[in-house]
Amino acid sequence: MALRDDLDPLDPLEKQLERAWASIAQGDLEAAMRSAERSLEIDEACPEAHNLVGYIHAAGGNLEQALVCYRTAIEYDEEYLEPRLNAAEALLRIGDPSGAIEQLDAAIPLAETPDEYADAMLLRIDALLAAGETEMAAAAVRELPGGPFDSPQIDFLVGRAHFEIGELDAAALFVEHAAAALPNDSEVNYYLALVREARGELRGATAAFLQTRELDHWAPRPPWAESLARFERRVRKAIAGLPTDLAAPLDGALVFVDELPGAEIVCEGLDPRAPLWADDLPLDEDQTLRRIFVYQWNVERLVPTPEALDGTLRELLAEEIERAFLSEPRPRAKD
């Protein structure tokens, strides 16, 4: 994120905006918000400032308030591309792909460069996939520009889009190129591993999965993230609240809560971003040890806001218990 080209970096307003973006880059959302609020004190009608406040709210998990700010920015400047893209991303995170598509249909004609067009189209593809429109998404992927792009991040996103619709050769071309330019980007390394795994390149996939785990270990967590001890209490409360038929398979099981999967189990084939894993470990001919692992940071990655954490945990536990211990899935409750 950066200031628009038509803004003067020497102006007091733009100085506050630049200061806010610098604070965001450093992970200091409180300092960023102070600078953003000062920018609004200088010019309450500045669309850049409203977009910035929205971005800070979204980074802190307050997506509804972020959407209010993005829409205000759009009201002040209907041809401002960035808040439309940000609004679409927020709508996707709260589970409203239709709303995201509506924003993106308005945003795409505003794109002026190949990178901007690809960025908007890629978000639209994500929204179409989230809406279950796989054929429309596949058609949109094939409409993407072929590059070269100014940003290797766009290369990665184009490669990811090709991967999502099963075009592995095109995905490998873009993702491998992005990984060479962005060796310390955990998301790029993760999709590099997925692409290699899908192409049968298991040694290279394992190396990329291990690199993903290492980078995830150092990545910033959500501002609302809690301690491991508190999360463990949340997990045990979720298990205690499971229906009887789901709780029964965990009777006597060992429950392990950790930040991320260990490197050794990733080498054995576990996805480094798996939120849970359950199994029966043979001890001898007559005994097994039933165990379930819950990986806090990977669970946190799946939820848009802290309010969704408990519900997501219950769903993940139910799915993993069914996968590991029940021969037949439970019937789903009707809405």
JOQUIHU-V82762 format. One record per backbone hydrogen bond with DSSP energy under -0.5 kcal/mol. NH is the residue of the N-H (numbers start at 1). CO is the residue of the C=O. E is the energy in kcal/mol with one decimal. If there is no record, write none. Layout:
nh:NH co:CO e:E
nh:NH co:CO e:E
//
This chain:
nh:7 co:4 e:-1.6
nh:9 co:7 e:-0.6
nh:11 co:8 e:-1.6
nh:15 co:11 e:-2.4
nh:16 co:12 e:-1.8
nh:17 co:13 e:-2.0
nh:18 co:14 e:-2.9
nh:19 co:15 e:-2.3
nh:20 co:16 e:-2.2
nh:21 co:17 e:-2.4
nh:22 co:18 e:-2.2
nh:23 co:19 e:-2.0
nh:24 co:20 e:-2.2
nh:25 co:21 e:-2.2
nh:26 co:22 e:-1.2
nh:27 co:24 e:-1.6
nh:28 co:23 e:-2.7
nh:29 co:27 e:-1.0
nh:32 co:28 e:-1.9
nh:33 co:29 e:-2.5
nh:34 co:30 e:-2.0
nh:35 co:31 e:-2.1
nh:36 co:32 e:-2.5
nh:37 co:33 e:-2.8
nh:38 co:34 e:-1.9
nh:39 co:35 e:-1.9
nh:40 co:36 e:-1.6
nh:41 co:37 e:-1.7
nh:42 co:38 e:-1.7
nh:43 co:39 e:-2.2
nh:46 co:43 e:-1.6
nh:47 co:45 e:-0.7
nh:50 co:46 e:-1.8
nh:51 co:47 e:-2.5
nh:52 co:48 e:-2.2
nh:53 co:49 e:-2.6
nh:54 co:50 e:-2.3
nh:55 co:51 e:-2.3
nh:56 co:52 e:-2.2
nh:57 co:53 e:-2.4
nh:58 co:54 e:-2.6
nh:59 co:55 e:-2.4
nh:60 co:56 e:-1.5
nh:61 co:58 e:-1.6
nh:62 co:57 e:-2.6
nh:63 co:61 e:-1.4
nh:66 co:62 e:-1.7
nh:67 co:63 e:-2.3
nh:68 co:64 e:-1.6
nh:69 co:65 e:-1.9
nh:70 co:66 e:-2.6
nh:71 co:67 e:-2.5
nh:72 co:68 e:-1.8
nh:73 co:69 e:-2.4
nh:74 co:70 e:-2.2
nh:75 co:71 e:-2.1
nh:76 co:72 e:-1.8
nh:77 co:73 e:-1.5
nh:80 co:77 e:-1.6
nh:81 co:79 e:-0.7
nh:84 co:80 e:-0.6
nh:84 co:81 e:-0.8
nh:85 co:81 e:-1.9
nh:86 co:82 e:-2.8
nh:87 co:83 e:-2.5
nh:88 co:84 e:-2.2
nh:89 co:85 e:-2.2
nh:90 co:86 e:-2.3
nh:91 co:87 e:-2.6
nh:92 co:88 e:-2.1
nh:93 co:89 e:-2.0
nh:94 co:90 e:-1.6
nh:95 co:92 e:-1.3
nh:96 co:91 e:-3.1
nh:100 co:96 e:-1.9
nh:101 co:97 e:-2.6
nh:102 co:98 e:-2.0
nh:103 co:99 e:-1.9
nh:104 co:100 e:-2.4
nh:105 co:101 e:-2.5
nh:106 co:102 e:-1.1
nh:107 co:103 e:-1.5
nh:108 co:104 e:-2.7
nh:109 co:105 e:-0.5
nh:110 co:107 e:-1.9
nh:111 co:107 e:-0.6
nh:111 co:108 e:-1.5
nh:117 co:113 e:-2.6
nh:118 co:114 e:-2.6
nh:119 co:115 e:-2.6
nh:120 co:116 e:-2.3
nh:121 co:117 e:-2.6
nh:122 co:118 e:-2.6
nh:123 co:119 e:-1.8
nh:124 co:120 e:-2.0
nh:125 co:121 e:-2.3
nh:126 co:122 e:-2.2
nh:127 co:123 e:-2.3
nh:128 co:124 e:-2.5
nh:129 co:125 e:-2.5
nh:130 co:126 e:-2.4
nh:131 co:127 e:-1.7
nh:132 co:129 e:-1.4
nh:133 co:128 e:-2.7
nh:134 co:132 e:-1.5
nh:137 co:133 e:-2.2
nh:138 co:134 e:-2.6
nh:139 co:135 e:-2.1
nh:140 co:136 e:-2.1
nh:141 co:137 e:-2.3
nh:142 co:138 e:-1.6
nh:143 co:139 e:-0.5
nh:143 co:140 e:-0.9
nh:144 co:141 e:-1.4
nh:154 co:151 e:-0.8
nh:155 co:151 e:-1.3
nh:156 co:152 e:-2.3
nh:157 co:153 e:-2.3
nh:158 co:154 e:-2.6
nh:159 co:155 e:-2.4
nh:160 co:156 e:-2.8
nh:161 co:157 e:-2.1
nh:162 co:158 e:-2.1
nh:163 co:159 e:-2.1
nh:164 co:160 e:-2.4
nh:165 co:161 e:-1.0
nh:166 co:163 e:-1.8
nh:167 co:162 e:-2.7
nh:168 co:166 e:-1.4
nh:171 co:167 e:-2.1
nh:172 co:168 e:-2.8
nh:173 co:169 e:-1.9
nh:174 co:170 e:-1.9
nh:175 co:171 e:-2.9
nh:176 co:172 e:-2.4
nh:177 co:173 e:-1.3
nh:178 co:174 e:-2.3
nh:179 co:175 e:-2.7
nh:180 co:176 e:-1.7
nh:181 co:177 e:-1.2
nh:182 co:178 e:-2.3
nh:185 co:182 e:-1.6
nh:186 co:184 e:-0.7
nh:189 co:185 e:-2.2
nh:190 co:186 e:-2.2
nh:191 co:187 e:-2.1
nh:192 co:188 e:-2.2
nh:193 co:189 e:-2.2
nh:194 co:190 e:-2.2
nh:195 co:191 e:-2.7
nh:196 co:192 e:-2.3
nh:197 co:193 e:-2.7
nh:198 co:194 e:-2.4
nh:199 co:195 e:-1.6
nh:200 co:197 e:-1.5
nh:201 co:196 e:-2.9
nh:202 co:200 e:-1.4
nh:205 co:201 e:-2.2
nh:206 co:202 e:-2.5
nh:207 co:203 e:-2.0
nh:208 co:204 e:-2.0
nh:209 co:205 e:-2.6
nh:210 co:206 e:-2.5
nh:211 co:207 e:-2.0
nh:212 co:208 e:-2.3
nh:213 co:209 e:-2.4
nh:214 co:210 e:-2.2
nh:215 co:211 e:-2.5
nh:216 co:212 e:-2.9
nh:217 co:213 e:-1.7
nh:218 co:214 e:-0.8
nh:218 co:215 e:-0.6
nh:219 co:215 e:-0.8
nh:223 co:59 e:-0.5
nh:225 co:222 e:-2.1
nh:231 co:227 e:-2.3
nh:232 co:228 e:-2.4
nh:233 co:229 e:-1.7
nh:234 co:230 e:-1.8
nh:235 co:231 e:-2.3
nh:236 co:232 e:-2.4
nh:237 co:233 e:-2.0
nh:238 co:234 e:-2.1
nh:239 co:235 e:-2.4
nh:240 co:236 e:-2.2
nh:241 co:237 e:-1.2
nh:242 co:239 e:-1.6
nh:246 co:243 e:-1.1
nh:247 co:243 e:-2.6
nh:248 co:244 e:-2.4
nh:250 co:247 e:-1.5
nh:251 co:248 e:-1.9
nh:253 co:250 e:-2.2
nh:254 co:290 e:-2.5
nh:256 co:254 e:-0.6
nh:256 co:292 e:-2.8
nh:258 co:294 e:-2.4
nh:261 co:272 e:-0.5
nh:266 co:262 e:-1.6
nh:267 co:263 e:-2.2
nh:268 co:264 e:-1.0
nh:269 co:266 e:-1.5
nh:270 co:265 e:-2.2
nh:274 co:271 e:-2.1
nh:277 co:293 e:-2.1
nh:279 co:291 e:-2.2
nh:281 co:279 e:-0.5
nh:281 co:289 e:-3.1
nh:282 co:280 e:-0.6
nh:283 co:287 e:-2.8
nh:284 co:287 e:-1.5
nh:289 co:281 e:-2.9
nh:290 co:288 e:-0.6
nh:291 co:279 e:-2.5
nh:292 co:254 e:-2.4
nh:293 co:277 e:-3.9
nh:294 co:256 e:-2.7
nh:295 co:275 e:-3.0
nh:296 co:258 e:-2.8
nh:296 co:294 e:-0.8
nh:297 co:259 e:-1.6
nh:298 co:259 e:-0.7
nh:299 co:295 e:-1.9
nh:300 co:296 e:-2.7
nh:301 co:297 e:-1.4
nh:302 co:298 e:-0.6
nh:302 co:299 e:-1.3
nh:303 co:300 e:-1.2
nh:308 co:305 e:-1.5
nh:309 co:306 e:-1.6
nh:312 co:308 e:-2.2
nh:313 co:309 e:-2.4
nh:314 co:310 e:-2.2
nh:315 co:311 e:-2.0
nh:316 co:312 e:-2.7
nh:317 co:313 e:-2.7
nh:318 co:314 e:-2.3
nh:319 co:315 e:-2.3
nh:320 co:316 e:-2.4
nh:321 co:317 e:-2.6
nh:322 co:318 e:-2.1
nh:323 co:319 e:-2.3
nh:324 co:320 e:-2.6
nh:325 co:321 e:-2.8
nh:326 co:321 e:-0.8
nh:326 co:322 e:-1.0
nh:327 co:325 e:-0.5
//
